[in-house]
Amino acid sequence: MAALFLTMRAEFLAAVQIIIYAGAIAVLFVFAIMVLIPGKEETGPDPLHRQRWLAVPVAAVFLILVALVLRSTVLAGPAQAAPAGRDRRGRAPCSSPTTCFPFEVTSVLLLVAIVGVMALTKRRG
C-alpha cells in the first residue's frame, strides 16, 4: 500500500502506512508469543461444542454475502475521467474498488494469521 501511495506522490501517507503496519506486525508477534506461552492444559468436555456447529452455517452465509457484495454494481460505480491537470493526490485511499482492494486483502491476511495462530496453538485435552 505504501508503494501505491508513493506512485501517487504522497510520501507522508506512505511513511505513515509503513509505521502503522510495522506496529501492527509487532503487536501480532507479541500476540503470538503470548499465545505460545505454555499454560495449564484444558481437560474435560468441550464447552464450545454447540458454537462450533453453529459457526459453519454462519460462515457460509457470510461468504455468500461477501460474494454478492463483490459482484454488485454498486462497487463498480460509474467510470469517471480525472480532470485535466490534476493527479490523484486529493482522493481518499479507498475511494474506488481498485484502490480499496489492497486494504481489504491486508485485513483478511491479518485475520487469517490470527486465526492460524490460534489453531496452531490449540492444545487437545
N, C-alpha and C positions, 0 to 999 in steps of 0.2 A: 504494500500500500504506500509505503514511503517513496518507493520508486515512481509510482504514479503521481504522487504529489510533486516530485522533482521534475517530471516531464511537464507538469503544468506550471513550473517555475514558482512553486510555493515551498520554499526552503524551510521556513519556520514550521509549517504543518508537517513536513517530512521529519524534521528533528523531533517534534512533539510525538509523532507516531512511533518513532523508534524508542524514545524514552518510555512511553506508556507500555509498549509491548515488551520491552526489556523488564519492566517492573512486573508485568503480568506473568512472564515466564519465571521470574524469581519467586513470585507467590506460588506458582504452580509447583516449582521444585520444593519449596517449603511444605506445601500441602502433601506432596508425595512422600517426603521424608517423615512427616508426622504420621501418615497412614502406615508407613512401613515399620514404625517402631513396634517391636513385638509387645503384645499385651496379653491379657487374660483371654483364653480361648472360650468361645461360647459353646455350651453343650445343651442338649435337650431338644424339644420340638421347635420347629421353625415358626417364629411368631408372625412372619410376613407371608405365610403360605397363600392366604386369600388374595393379598395385594399382588402377588406375582402373577396369578391367573388373570386378574383384572387389568394388569399392565399390557397384556397382549392386545385386546381389542382397543384399548385407549391409544396405544402406539399405532395401530392400523388406521384408526380414524385420523390421527394426527398426520400420518403420511399421506392419506388421501387429501386432506385439506391443503397440505403443502403442495401437492401435485396440482390441485385446482388453482391455487394462487399463482403458481409458476406458469400455468397455461393461460391465465386470464389476459384479456387485452388491456386491462387496467394498468398492468405493469409496463406494457409496451409503450403506451401513450403515443401521441402524435409526434412525428418527426419534426424537429424544429431546426432551422438553419441558424447558425450563430451570426449575430450582426457583424458587419464589416469592421475590421479594425479592433475587434475585441477578442480576447482569449478566454480560457476557462477559469481564470483566477477568481472571479467573483461568484462562482457557483458553489453550491454546497457539495460536499464529497459524496453524498448519497442522493443526488437529485435525479438520477436516472438509473434504470436497472443495470446498465453497463458499469457504472462507477460504484454501484452498491454491492455488486457481486463479490468483490474481494472481502468486504466487511462480513458478509454472510458466511462465506467459506471459512474465514478465520474463526468466527464464533462457533460454527459447527465443529471444526477441528479441536478447539479448546474443550468443547463439551464432550467430544469423543475421548479426548485424552483423560479428562477427569473420570468418566465412566470406566475407561480402561484401567486406570489406576485402582479404582475401587474393585473392579472384577478380579484383577491380578492379586490383590492383597487379601481378598476374602478367604477366611480360614474355614475349612469344613470341620464340623464337630463330630 
